[in-house]
């Protein structure tokens, strides 16, 4: 559609372009123009007027048609070579002459005609008819619902949604009719098509016009006088989008329209025309024409911007980025609005989303924030990844923080990669500030971090140690600075002994034990902590220092001295005796005294005495405990199996109160009874074993012994058996299996009738004794 055709009450027709500019003017009649119809191509226009004139003419040709009637003609419809008015159908034949046929008559004035494909729908005072031009049959008649409304005041509105769906609006009712094909069995004398009303419902308003919008409807309506709408909307025409339902509707949107003289208009004074394919809707009133179109994303964003809802506008722009035509600068408008409002933090945060990768815009915004004194606000949102600004921008912000906010400056140094700015420039700036405040820990820590970025780890380490900063150990491990801390071991241990010792022991290959001991020689308390942990890890690694450790334990950690002495095998005996601490190889009496006097632990003292199993130690323990009732109780409960309890009981002074004495005495008696039972049991076992072994020995000795020519006499070394077995001979065989000729044995010993093996007797008496015996 490239133009609009308007008819007036004074018989004139105006052609306007879509911007409303006048292009042509026609003088048609002296009275009101009732209807104008354009064909699909926009080349022919049909006009009917109140004085009965009907005209059809070409806008770009000279061809035309004119007809006069004796009554007003209310409707006209032009389509190709076909003309409809007052339900007369004019068709051009092959001779270019008009052929006339009557579609309907006898029911009064025709008020509306709509044609789609082969279907023509028209309305009169009785209802709506649908005619199938292909079969030349009238399909249906949809009666008017509310007959109390005057049809001239509340005219019928018709529109085709598609080739088979007709929408009827009349008064306050809406019907949606679908034309369907009949089955072959249903035809008989009926039309081949029929109409089904798929939706019918009443509204709260009077309908002035209808148009389709996808599956929804656009309705132009006049508000009822008795409606519940707000007062300011009652006399205004409204344009609604509704969703039809089988027996009702759902309102999607509603807009009240302000047109000139709307207070004087009525329902019949408004028309709604629809331009198919362009989603354009024309609301026509006696004084105004309003063009409506479906809102797109641009319209929505424009509305949000007009309402200063920049956040929602920006979000809508991002969601539908591909559909936006005119809103590339929405984000900048939003940022400008926030800055003007003084919400600098939000404005700076939105820069990340709005400015994106545009470096020029970023730098412009940074300088703007500098001008208004808000560099701090934008600092945390600056690009710092693959996309980066010039180093001067970051340095400018760091200098700004350094002037007034040391903590903020330190935060930026921690968060920003060191490659963003010139490190030496910032180091010099921090050094200058430290001249004014040399003990400022924040600046010193930040300077150490800058040195770390610049790989000057020695300087960073010095600052961390000076500040006793927790990151010092992480710095040492991360950058392998063990060679740099050999002369700083005391400082590290003063800061955190546990961490320092663990680090030194974990890295013995980098910091030797001898080097650590040398550094700690003037701090024996620290040396003891180091050597103690070293001993716990490995009893042998620090063996050359075990002698020194005896004194360190005695002075700084006496409870761990005895465990150390028990576990160490590298402590010199004389050193242990000198310090009275050795319990294996030295003065046990002094060690027991230390347990009793310093630890005051009778259980440990008893355990120690049991381990040594020395009567003198038990005597010392009894003597020390005799005037201490709790110690006496402990002894009575534990010494029964090692020392005769009578020795202790006799030495207890009369009248001394001893806690739990009765229970202790009962335990002693029970222990004694248990010992007696154990001795008797052992005696029975011993007697039984002795008898069994004696019997076994007797059986063994009663067995025969094999003697053959291979055996020799242990004295003369000749064969024990003579070569001539017929001769008499005597052989003596001992249980030890030594054999002798009887004549070779020496004379019997001092015991008559008892002969001993000369060889075995010599072994028991000593070397050479057997030879002497033989000489006798």
MIPAFI-60065 format. One line per 5 residues: number of its first residue (from 1); their letters; for each residue x, z, y of C-alpha. Coordinates in nm, 2 decimals, m for minus. Example, Ala and Ser with C-alpha at 12.3 -4.5 7.8 and 13.67 -1.06 7.14 Angstrom:
BEGIN
1 = AS = 1.23 0.78 m0.45  1.37 0.71 m0.11 .
This chain:
BEGIN
1 = XXXXX = 0.00 0.00 0.00  0.14 m0.11 0.33  m0.15 m0.05 0.57  m0.47 0.14 0.63  m0.81 m0.01 0.72 .
6 = XXXXX = m1.04 0.21 0.93  m1.40 0.14 1.03  m1.57 0.32 1.32  m1.92 0.42 1.43  m1.90 0.14 1.69 .
11 = XXXXX = m1.85 m0.15 1.45  m1.48 m0.20 1.49  m1.22 m0.22 1.21  m0.86 m0.12 1.28  m0.55 m0.20 1.06 .
16 = XXXXX = m0.28 0.07 1.08  0.06 0.09 0.92  0.14 0.40 0.71  0.29 0.57 1.02  m0.05 0.53 1.20 .
21 = XXXXX = 0.06 0.25 1.44  m0.21 m0.01 1.52  m0.14 m0.36 1.39  m0.47 m0.55 1.41  m0.82 m0.50 1.54 .
26 = XXXXX = m1.15 m0.67 1.44  m1.49 m0.67 1.61  m1.73 m0.67 1.32  m2.07 m0.53 1.44  m2.22 m0.33 1.72 .
31 = XXXXX = m2.32 m0.05 1.48  m2.15 0.18 1.23  m1.92 0.04 0.96  m2.04 0.19 0.64  m1.76 0.10 0.40 .
36 = XXXXX = m1.45 m0.11 0.37  m1.30 m0.24 0.05  m0.96 m0.40 m0.02  m0.87 m0.59 m0.33  m0.58 m0.50 m0.55 .
41 = XXXXX = m0.34 m0.74 m0.37  m0.44 m0.62 m0.02  m0.51 m0.99 0.08  m0.89 m0.97 0.10  m1.11 m0.72 0.28 .
46 = XXXXX = m1.48 m0.66 0.24  m1.69 m0.49 0.51  m2.05 m0.37 0.52  m2.23 m0.22 0.82  m2.54 m0.04 0.92 .
51 = XXXXX = m2.71 m0.36 1.05  m2.70 m0.53 0.70  m2.40 m0.75 0.76  m2.16 m0.81 0.46  m1.83 m0.99 0.53 .
56 = XXXXX = m1.54 m1.07 0.31  m1.24 m1.25 0.46  m0.88 m1.31 0.38  m0.63 m1.12 0.59  m0.37 m1.40 0.55 .
61 = XXXXX = m0.61 m1.70 0.48  m0.91 m1.86 0.65  m1.14 m1.82 0.35  m1.44 m1.59 0.39  m1.79 m1.49 0.29 .
66 = XXXXX = m2.08 m1.38 0.52  m2.42 m1.25 0.43  m2.69 m1.07 0.63  m2.96 m0.84 0.49  m3.27 m0.69 0.64 .
71 = XXXXX = m3.16 m0.33 0.55  m2.84 m0.13 0.59  m2.57 m0.20 0.32  m2.40 0.12 0.23  m2.14 0.02 m0.02 .
76 = XXXXX = m1.92 m0.28 m0.09  m1.65 m0.35 m0.35  m1.41 m0.64 m0.36  m1.20 m0.72 m0.67  m1.04 m1.06 m0.72 .
81 = XXXXX = m1.31 m1.32 m0.70  m1.59 m1.07 m0.75  m1.79 m0.90 m0.49  m2.03 m0.61 m0.53  m2.27 m0.48 m0.27 .
86 = XXXXX = m2.61 m0.32 m0.30  m2.56 m0.37 m0.67  m2.55 m0.75 m0.64  m2.27 m0.90 m0.83  m2.11 m1.21 m0.67 .
91 = XXXXX = m1.87 m1.42 m0.89  m1.69 m1.74 m0.79  m1.74 m2.02 m1.04  m1.51 m2.31 m1.11  m1.65 m2.50 m0.82 .
96 = XXXXX = m1.55 m2.21 m0.59  m1.92 m2.13 m0.54  m2.07 m1.78 m0.56  m2.29 m1.69 m0.85  m2.52 m1.39 m0.79 .
101 = XXXXX = m2.65 m1.14 m1.05  m2.83 m0.81 m1.00  m2.68 m0.51 m1.18  m2.95 m0.25 m1.08  m3.25 m0.21 m0.85 .
106 = XXXXX = m3.55 0.00 m0.78  m3.39 0.35 m0.75  m3.31 0.36 m0.38  m2.99 0.33 m0.18  m2.66 0.29 m0.36 .
111 = XXXXX = m2.41 0.54 m0.21  m2.09 0.49 m0.41  m1.93 0.23 m0.64  m1.61 0.25 m0.84  m1.47 m0.01 m1.08 .
116 = XXXXX = m1.20 0.03 m1.34  m1.12 m0.23 m1.61  m1.45 m0.35 m1.75  m1.65 m0.05 m1.63  m1.85 m0.02 m1.31 .
121 = XXXXX = m1.99 0.32 m1.20  m2.23 0.37 m0.91  m2.43 0.65 m0.77  m2.78 0.66 m0.61  m3.02 0.94 m0.53 .
126 = XXXXX = m3.12 0.97 m0.90  m2.78 1.00 m1.06  m2.47 0.80 m1.18  m2.48 0.49 m1.39  m2.20 0.32 m1.58 .
131 = XXXXX = m2.21 m0.05 m1.66  m2.00 m0.24 m1.91  m1.93 m0.58 m1.75  m1.78 m0.73 m2.07  m2.11 m0.67 m2.27 .
136 = XXXXX = m2.33 m0.68 m1.96  m2.49 m0.35 m2.07  m2.56 m0.03 m1.89  m2.41 0.25 m2.09  m2.54 0.57 m1.95 .
141 = XXXXX = m2.72 0.75 m1.67  m2.58 1.09 m1.57  m2.85 1.27 m1.38  m2.79 1.46 m1.06  m2.79 1.84 m1.12 .
146 = XXXXX = m2.89 2.01 m0.80  m3.18 1.80 m0.67  m3.24 2.06 m0.39  m2.94 1.92 m0.20  m3.00 1.63 0.02 .
151 = XXXXX = m2.80 1.33 m0.11  m2.73 1.20 0.23  m2.58 1.54 0.34  m2.39 1.60 0.01  m2.30 1.25 m0.11 .
156 = XXXXX = m2.17 1.18 m0.46  m1.79 1.14 m0.51  m1.67 0.91 m0.79  m1.31 0.84 m0.92  m1.17 0.69 m1.24 .
161 = XXXXX = m0.88 0.89 m1.39  m0.80 0.61 m1.64  m0.98 0.31 m1.79  m1.22 0.53 m1.98  m1.25 0.86 m1.79 .
166 = XXXXX = m1.48 0.90 m1.49  m1.49 1.21 m1.27  m1.81 1.29 m1.09  m1.84 1.54 m0.80  m2.18 1.60 m0.65 .
171 = XXXXX = m2.28 1.90 m0.44  m2.10 2.19 m0.61  m2.08 2.05 m0.96  m1.80 1.85 m1.13  m1.83 1.65 m1.45 .
176 = XXXXX = m1.57 1.47 m1.65  m1.71 1.18 m1.85  m1.53 0.99 m2.12  m1.65 0.64 m2.23  m1.61 0.60 m2.61 .
181 = XXXXX = m1.67 0.33 m2.87  m1.96 0.37 m3.11  m1.91 0.32 m3.48  m2.04 0.01 m3.64  m2.31 0.20 m3.83 .
186 = XXXXX = m2.44 0.35 m3.51  m2.48 0.03 m3.31  m2.84 m0.09 m3.40  m3.00 m0.17 m3.07  m2.77 0.07 m2.87 .
191 = XXXXX = m2.48 m0.03 m2.64  m2.14 m0.06 m2.81  m2.01 0.23 m2.60  m2.14 0.57 m2.51  m2.04 0.85 m2.27 .
196 = XXXXX = m1.94 1.21 m2.36  m1.92 1.48 m2.10  m1.61 1.67 m2.19  m1.61 1.91 m1.90  m1.88 2.03 m1.66 .
201 = XXXXX = m1.87 2.33 m1.43  m1.99 2.47 m1.10  m1.77 2.55 m0.81  m1.79 2.78 m0.51  m1.78 2.50 m0.26 .
206 = XXXXX = m1.94 2.16 m0.18  m1.73 1.86 m0.28  m1.64 1.59 m0.03  m1.39 1.40 m0.24  m1.21 1.39 m0.58 .
211 = XXXXX = m0.89 1.23 m0.70  m0.68 1.26 m1.02  m0.34 1.42 m1.04  m0.20 1.39 m1.39  m0.42 1.63 m1.60 .
216 = XXXXX = m0.54 1.81 m1.29  m0.78 1.73 m1.00  m0.74 1.71 m0.63  m1.05 1.83 m0.46  m1.15 1.80 m0.09 .
221 = XXXXX = m1.43 2.04 m0.03  m1.64 2.20 0.23  m1.67 2.58 0.21  m2.02 2.72 0.14  m2.16 2.94 0.41 .
226 = XXXXX = m2.22 3.23 0.18  m1.88 3.23 0.01  m1.64 3.52 0.01  m1.36 3.33 0.18  m1.20 3.48 0.48 .
231 = XXXXX = m1.37 3.41 0.81  m1.10 3.19 0.95  m1.13 2.94 0.66  m1.52 2.91 0.63  m1.56 2.60 0.85 .
236 = XXXXX = m1.23 2.43 0.76  m1.21 2.16 0.49  m0.99 2.27 0.20  m0.77 2.07 m0.03  m0.73 2.23 m0.37 .
241 = XXXXX = m0.56 2.14 m0.70  m0.76 2.27 m0.99  m0.71 2.26 m1.37  m1.04 2.16 m1.54  m1.15 2.35 m1.85 .
246 = XXXXX = m1.44 2.27 m2.08  m1.67 2.51 m1.89  m1.48 2.61 m1.58  m1.16 2.55 m1.39  m0.84 2.73 m1.28 .
251 = XXXXX = m0.72 2.71 m0.92  m0.36 2.59 m0.90  m0.31 2.57 m0.52  m0.53 2.58 m0.21  m0.46 2.46 0.14 .
256 = XXXXX = m0.70 2.49 0.44  m0.68 2.19 0.68  m0.71 2.21 1.05  m0.86 1.89 1.19  m1.01 1.83 1.53 .
261 = XXXXX = m1.37 1.95 1.58  m1.39 2.09 1.23  m1.64 2.34 1.36  m1.89 2.05 1.41  m1.83 1.87 1.09 .
266 = XXXXX = m2.03 1.88 0.77  m1.97 1.80 0.40  m2.06 1.42 0.45  m1.81 1.39 0.74  m1.50 1.41 0.51 .
271 = XXXXX = m1.37 1.15 0.26  m1.07 1.16 0.02  m0.90 0.84 m0.07  m0.63 0.80 m0.33  m0.35 0.55 m0.34 .
276 = XXXXX = m0.26 0.50 m0.70  0.11 0.48 m0.80  0.23 0.66 m0.48  0.08 1.01 m0.52  m0.06 0.97 m0.17 .
281 = XXXXX = m0.39 1.12 m0.07  m0.57 1.05 0.26  m0.81 1.31 0.40  m1.04 1.13 0.65  m1.25 1.32 0.91 .
286 = XXXXX = m1.43 1.18 1.21  m1.14 1.25 1.44  m0.83 1.27 1.22  m0.66 1.13 0.91  m0.43 1.37 0.71 .
291 = XXXXX = m0.19 1.22 0.46  m0.11 1.45 0.17  0.14 1.39 m0.10  0.27 1.59 m0.40  0.53 1.84 m0.30 .
296 = XXXXX = 0.89 1.77 m0.43  1.19 2.00 m0.44  1.29 1.90 m0.09  0.95 2.00 0.05  0.98 2.34 m0.13 .
301 = XXXXX = 1.33 2.39 0.01  1.21 2.29 0.36  0.93 2.54 0.34  1.17 2.81 0.23  1.41 2.73 0.51 .
306 = XXXXX = 1.13 2.74 0.77  1.04 3.09 0.63  1.41 3.18 0.65  1.42 3.25 0.28  1.77 3.12 0.25 .
311 = XXXXX = 1.85 3.29 m0.08  1.55 3.14 m0.25  1.63 2.80 m0.10  1.98 2.81 m0.22  1.87 2.91 m0.57 .
316 = XXXXX = 1.61 2.63 m0.57  1.88 2.38 m0.46  2.11 2.49 m0.74  1.84 2.48 m1.01  1.73 2.12 m0.92 .
321 = XXXXX = 2.05 1.99 m0.79  2.00 1.63 m0.92  1.66 1.61 m0.75  1.77 1.71 m0.40  1.81 1.44 m0.14 .
326 = XXXXX = 1.85 1.61 0.19  1.98 1.97 0.15  2.36 1.95 0.10  2.41 2.20 0.39  2.16 2.46 0.28 .
331 = XXXXX = 2.43 2.70 0.18  2.61 2.67 0.52  2.28 2.74 0.69  2.24 3.05 0.48  2.59 3.17 0.55 .
336 = XXXXX = 2.54 3.11 0.93  2.21 3.31 0.91  2.38 3.60 0.74  2.67 3.60 0.99  2.43 3.60 1.28 .
341 = XXXXX = 2.23 3.88 1.12  2.56 4.08 1.08  2.54 4.09 0.70  2.91 4.00 0.66  2.95 4.12 0.30 .
346 = XXXXX = 2.67 3.91 0.17  2.79 3.61 0.37  3.13 3.64 0.23  3.00 3.67 m0.12  2.79 3.36 m0.08 .
351 = XXXXX = 3.10 3.17 0.02  3.21 3.16 m0.34  2.89 2.98 m0.44  2.85 2.76 m0.14  3.20 2.65 m0.05 .
356 = XXXXX = 3.30 2.57 m0.40  3.62 2.37 m0.41  3.61 2.25 m0.05  3.94 2.38 0.09  3.87 2.27 0.44 .
361 = XXXXX = 3.54 2.47 0.45  3.71 2.77 0.30  3.98 2.78 0.57  3.73 2.72 0.84  3.52 3.02 0.72 .
366 = XXXXX = 3.83 3.24 0.69  3.92 3.17 1.05  3.56 3.23 1.16  3.57 3.57 0.98  3.90 3.64 1.16 .
371 = XXXXX = 3.74 3.56 1.49  3.46 3.80 1.44  3.70 4.07 1.30  3.57 4.06 0.94  3.87 3.93 0.74 .
376 = XXXXX = 3.83 4.23 0.51  3.48 4.12 0.41  3.59 3.78 0.28  3.92 3.88 0.13  3.79 3.97 m0.22 .
381 = XXXXX = 3.61 3.64 m0.26  3.89 3.40 m0.17  3.99 3.14 m0.44  4.28 3.28 m0.65  4.28 3.07 m0.97 .
386 = XXXXX = 4.37 2.70 m1.01  4.21 2.64 m0.67  4.41 2.80 m0.39  4.44 2.80 m0.01  4.75 2.77 0.19 .
391 = XXXXX = 4.98 3.08 0.15  4.95 3.15 0.53  4.57 3.22 0.48  4.65 3.50 0.22  4.94 3.64 0.43 .
396 = XXXXX = 4.71 3.66 0.73  4.46 3.87 0.54  4.73 4.09 0.39  4.88 4.16 0.74  4.53 4.24 0.86 .
401 = XXXXX = 4.49 4.51 0.59  4.84 4.64 0.64  4.76 4.72 1.00  4.46 4.95 0.92  4.39 4.99 0.55 .
406 = XXXXX = 4.68 5.08 0.32  4.46 5.14 0.02  4.28 4.80 0.07  4.62 4.63 0.11  4.74 4.79 m0.22 .
411 = XXXXX = 4.42 4.68 m0.40  4.48 4.32 m0.29  4.84 4.32 m0.40  4.73 4.45 m0.75  4.45 4.19 m0.77 .
416 = XXXXX = 4.60 3.88 m0.62  4.86 3.68 m0.82  5.21 3.70 m0.65  5.21 3.32 m0.62  4.94 3.32 m0.36 .
421 = XXXXX = 5.17 3.43 m0.08  5.54 3.44 0.02  5.65 3.76 m0.15  5.96 3.82 0.07  5.74 3.80 0.38 .
426 = XXXXX = 5.51 4.07 0.26  5.80 4.28 0.13  5.96 4.27 0.48  5.63 4.37 0.64  5.59 4.67 0.41 .
431 = XXXXX = 5.95 4.78 0.47  5.88 4.77 0.84  5.58 4.99 0.80  5.77 5.23 0.58  6.02 5.29 0.87 .
436 = XXXXX = 5.73 5.46 1.05  5.60 5.64 0.75  5.88 5.66 0.49  5.70 5.90 0.25  5.37 5.71 0.23 .
441 = XXXXX = 5.31 5.69 m0.15  5.06 5.41 m0.12  5.31 5.18 0.06  5.59 5.28 m0.17  5.38 5.21 m0.48 .
446 = XXXXX = 5.28 4.87 m0.34  5.64 4.79 m0.25  5.74 4.87 m0.61  5.47 4.62 m0.73  5.60 4.36 m0.49 .
451 = XXXXX = 5.96 4.41 m0.63  5.82 4.38 m0.98  5.66 4.04 m0.89  5.99 3.94 m0.74  6.17 4.05 m1.06 .
456 = XXXXX = 6.38 4.31 m0.88  6.30 4.57 m1.14  6.58 4.81 m1.06  6.44 4.87 m0.71  6.09 4.90 m0.85 .
461 = XXXXX = 6.21 5.16 m1.11  6.38 5.37 m0.84  6.06 5.39 m0.64  5.85 5.47 m0.95  6.09 5.75 m1.05 .
466 = XXXXX = 6.09 5.88 m0.70  5.71 5.89 m0.69  5.69 6.00 m1.06  5.45 5.72 m1.11  5.27 5.68 m1.44 .
471 = XXXXX = 5.36 5.31 m1.47  5.73 5.38 m1.49  5.73 5.38 m1.87  5.52 5.07 m1.89  5.77 4.90 m1.65 .
476 = XXXXX = 6.06 5.00 m1.86  5.91 4.87 m2.19  5.77 4.55 m2.04  6.09 4.44 m1.87  6.34 4.60 m2.12 .
481 = XXXXX = 6.51 4.82 m1.85  6.67 5.06 m2.09  7.02 4.98 m1.96  6.90 5.07 m1.61  6.77 5.42 m1.71 .
486 = XXXXX = 7.09 5.56 m1.88  7.17 5.76 m1.57  6.81 5.84 m1.50  6.72 6.03 m1.82  6.69 6.36 m1.65 .
491 = XXXXX = 6.45 6.22 m1.39  6.24 6.07 m1.66  6.22 6.39 m1.85  6.14 6.60 m1.54  5.85 6.36 m1.49 .
496 = XXXXX = 5.70 6.36 m1.84  5.91 6.52 m2.12  5.69 6.41 m2.41  5.68 6.04 m2.30  6.04 6.03 m2.21 .
501 = XXXXX = 6.16 6.18 m2.54  5.93 5.95 m2.74  6.06 5.65 m2.55  6.43 5.75 m2.60  6.38 5.81 m2.98 .
506 = XXXXX = 6.18 5.49 m3.02  6.47 5.29 m2.87  6.78 5.46 m3.02  6.94 5.12 m3.06  6.92 5.06 m2.68 .
511 = XXXXX = 7.00 5.42 m2.56  7.24 5.59 m2.81  7.19 5.95 m2.90  7.54 6.05 m2.78  7.46 5.89 m2.44 .
516 = XXXXX = 7.14 6.10 m2.41  7.31 6.42 m2.51  7.58 6.35 m2.26  7.33 6.30 m1.98  7.14 6.62 m2.07 .
521 = XXXXX = 7.45 6.85 m2.12  7.37 7.04 m1.79  7.00 7.08 m1.88  7.00 7.27 m2.21  6.63 7.32 m2.21 .
526 = XXXXX = 6.57 6.94 m2.20  6.85 6.88 m2.45  6.68 7.12 m2.69  6.34 6.93 m2.66  6.52 6.60 m2.73 .
531 = XXXXX = 6.73 6.73 m3.03  6.43 6.92 m3.17  6.22 6.59 m3.18  6.51 6.41 m3.32  6.55 6.66 m3.60 .
536 = XXXXX = 6.18 6.64 m3.68  6.20 6.26 m3.72  6.53 6.26 m3.92  6.72 6.57 m4.05  7.05 6.39 m4.06 .
541 = XXXXX = 7.07 6.16 m3.75  7.17 6.44 m3.51  7.38 6.64 m3.77  7.68 6.66 m3.54  7.47 6.86 m3.29 .
546 = XXXXX = 7.31 7.10 m3.54  7.57 7.37 m3.46  7.48 7.35 m3.09  7.11 7.35 m3.18  7.14 7.70 m3.34 .
551 = XXXXX = 7.21 7.85 m2.99  6.94 7.63 m2.83  6.68 7.74 m3.08  6.79 8.11 m3.03  6.75 8.08 m2.66 .
556 = XXXXX = 6.45 7.84 m2.61  6.25 7.82 m2.93  6.30 8.12 m3.17  5.99 8.06 m3.38  6.13 7.73 m3.49 .
561 = XXXXX = 6.48 7.86 m3.57  6.41 7.97 m3.92  6.24 7.64 m4.02  6.54 7.46 m3.87  6.79 7.67 m4.06 .
566 = XXXXX = 6.60 7.62 m4.39  6.57 7.24 m4.35  6.92 7.18 m4.21  7.22 7.15 m4.45  7.47 7.08 m4.17 .
571 = XXXXX = 7.49 7.42 m4.01  7.83 7.60 m4.04  7.81 7.94 m4.20  8.02 8.12 m3.94  7.79 7.99 m3.66 .
576 = XXXXX = 7.48 8.11 m3.85  7.63 8.46 m3.90  7.72 8.47 m3.53  7.37 8.42 m3.42  7.21 8.63 m3.70 .
581 = XXXXX = 6.98 8.35 m3.79  7.08 8.22 m4.13  6.87 8.32 m4.42  7.05 8.14 m4.70  7.42 8.18 m4.65 .
586 = XXXXX = 7.46 8.46 m4.39  7.34 8.81 m4.29  6.99 8.83 m4.45  6.95 9.19 m4.33  6.98 9.08 m3.96 .
591 = XXXXX = 6.74 8.79 m4.02  6.49 9.04 m4.17  6.53 9.27 m3.88  6.46 8.98 m3.63  6.14 8.90 m3.82 .
596 = XXXXX = 6.02 9.26 m3.81  6.13 9.35 m3.45  6.07 9.03 m3.27  5.79 8.86 m3.47  5.64 9.19 m3.59 .
601 = XXXXX = 5.50 8.99 m3.89  5.50 9.21 m4.20  5.36 8.93 m4.42  5.65 8.70 m4.32  5.90 8.98 m4.37 .
606 = XXXXX = 5.76 9.05 m4.73  5.77 8.68 m4.80  6.13 8.66 m4.68  6.23 8.96 m4.90  6.06 8.81 m5.20 .
611 = XXXXX = 6.25 8.49 m5.15  6.59 8.67 m5.13  6.50 8.92 m5.42  6.76 9.17 m5.29  6.70 9.54 m5.35 .
616 = XXXXX = 6.89 9.63 m5.03  6.65 9.41 m4.83  6.35 9.58 m4.98  6.51 9.92 m4.89  6.56 9.81 m4.53 .
621 = XXXXX = 6.20 9.68 m4.52  6.06 10.01 m4.65  6.28 10.21 m4.41  6.16 10.01 m4.11  5.80 10.03 m4.21 .
626 = XXXXX = 5.78 10.40 m4.31  5.66 10.51 m3.97  5.43 10.21 m3.91  5.09 10.26 m4.09  5.00 9.88 m4.07 .
631 = XXXXX = 5.33 9.79 m4.22  5.29 10.05 m4.50  4.95 9.89 m4.58  5.10 9.55 m4.61  5.38 9.68 m4.83 .
636 = XXXXX = 5.14 9.87 m5.06  4.94 9.55 m5.10  5.23 9.32 m5.18  5.54 9.49 m5.33  5.39 9.61 m5.65 .
641 = XXXXX = 5.53 9.32 m5.85  5.88 9.35 m5.70  5.95 9.71 m5.62  5.83 10.03 m5.78  5.56 10.15 m5.54 .
646 = XXXXX = 5.65 10.51 m5.62  5.96 10.47 m5.40  5.74 10.39 m5.11  5.47 10.64 m5.18  5.72 10.93 m5.21 .
651 = XXXXX = 5.86 10.86 m4.86  5.53 10.85 m4.68  5.49 11.16 m4.46  5.21 11.40 m4.54  4.92 11.37 m4.30 .
656 = XXXXX = 4.99 11.01 m4.19  4.68 10.81 m4.16  4.72 10.48 m4.34  4.45 10.21 m4.30  4.28 10.11 m4.63 .
661 = XXXXX = 4.50 10.34 m4.83  4.25 10.39 m5.11  4.21 10.01 m5.16  4.59 9.97 m5.15  4.64 10.24 m5.42 .
666 = XXXXX = 4.37 10.09 m5.63  4.54 9.75 m5.60  4.88 9.91 m5.70  4.72 10.06 m6.01  4.56 9.73 m6.10 .
671 = XXXXX = 4.89 9.55 m6.05  5.07 9.81 m6.27  4.80 9.78 m6.54  4.84 9.40 m6.52  5.22 9.43 m6.56 .
676 = XXXXX = 5.17 9.65 m6.87  4.93 9.40 m7.02  5.17 9.11 m6.95  5.47 9.30 m7.10  5.27 9.38 m7.42 .
681 = XXXXX = 5.15 9.02 m7.44  5.50 8.89 m7.40  5.64 9.13 m7.66  5.39 9.02 m7.92  5.48 8.65 m7.84 .
686 = XXXXX = 5.85 8.73 m7.87  5.82 8.91 m8.20  5.61 8.63 m8.35  5.86 8.37 m8.23  6.15 8.57 m8.36 .
691 = XXXXX = 5.99 8.60 m8.71  5.91 8.24 m8.72  6.26 8.13 m8.62  6.41 8.37 m8.88  6.20 8.23 m9.15 .
696 = XXXXX = 6.29 7.88 m9.05  6.66 7.97 m9.05  6.64 8.12 m9.40  6.47 7.82 m9.54  6.74 7.60 m9.38 .
701 = XXXXX = 7.02 7.80 m9.52  6.87 7.80 m9.88  6.88 7.42 m9.90  7.14 7.25 m10.11  7.44 7.07 m9.96 .
706 = XXXXX = 7.56 6.73 m10.08  7.93 6.72 m10.18  8.11 6.40 m10.28  8.45 6.24 m10.30  8.44 6.15 m9.93 .
711 = XXXXX = 8.44 6.52 m9.82  8.78 6.69 m9.76  8.91 7.04 m9.76  8.93 7.16 m9.39  9.25 7.35 m9.48 .
716 = XXXXX = 9.46 7.12 m9.70  9.28 6.80 m9.60  9.28 6.68 m9.96  8.96 6.55 m10.12  8.73 6.84 m10.19 .
721 = XXXXX = 8.66 6.72 m10.54  8.94 6.67 m10.80  9.01 6.33 m10.94  8.95 6.46 m11.28  8.61 6.61 m11.28 .
726 = XXXXX = 8.66 6.76 m11.63  8.89 7.02 m11.48  8.76 7.35 m11.35  8.75 7.38 m10.97  8.60 7.61 m10.71 .
731 = XXXXX = 8.47 7.49 m10.37  8.33 7.70 m10.08  8.08 7.53 m9.85  7.97 7.72 m9.53  7.64 7.67 m9.35 .
736 = XXXXX = 7.83 7.50 m9.07  7.91 7.23 m9.32  8.29 7.30 m9.33  8.42 7.28 m9.68  8.73 7.45 m9.84 .
741 = XXXXX = 8.90 7.48 m10.18  8.86 7.84 m10.27  9.23 7.88 m10.31  9.29 7.74 m9.96  9.07 8.00 m9.79 .
746 = XXXXX = 9.26 8.30 m9.65  9.19 8.65 m9.78  8.84 8.80 m9.68  8.80 8.98 m9.36  8.75 9.34 m9.29 .
751 = XXXXX = 8.40 9.32 m9.43  8.42 9.33 m9.81  8.24 9.05 m9.99  8.18 8.85 m9.66  8.37 8.53 m9.61 .
756 = XXXXX = 8.36 8.34 m9.27  8.44 7.98 m9.18  8.80 7.99 m9.05  8.74 7.70 m8.81  8.42 7.83 m8.65 .
761 = XXXXX = 8.57 8.18 m8.62  8.87 8.04 m8.44  8.65 7.86 m8.19  8.47 8.18 m8.11  8.79 8.37 m8.06 .
766 = XXXXX = 8.98 8.11 m7.86  9.23 7.83 m7.90  9.50 7.90 m8.17  9.33 8.18 m8.34  9.24 7.97 m8.65 .
771 = XXXXX = 9.61 7.87 m8.70  9.72 8.23 m8.69  9.46 8.32 m8.95  9.59 8.05 m9.18  9.95 8.19 m9.15 .
776 = X = 9.84 8.53 m9.28 .
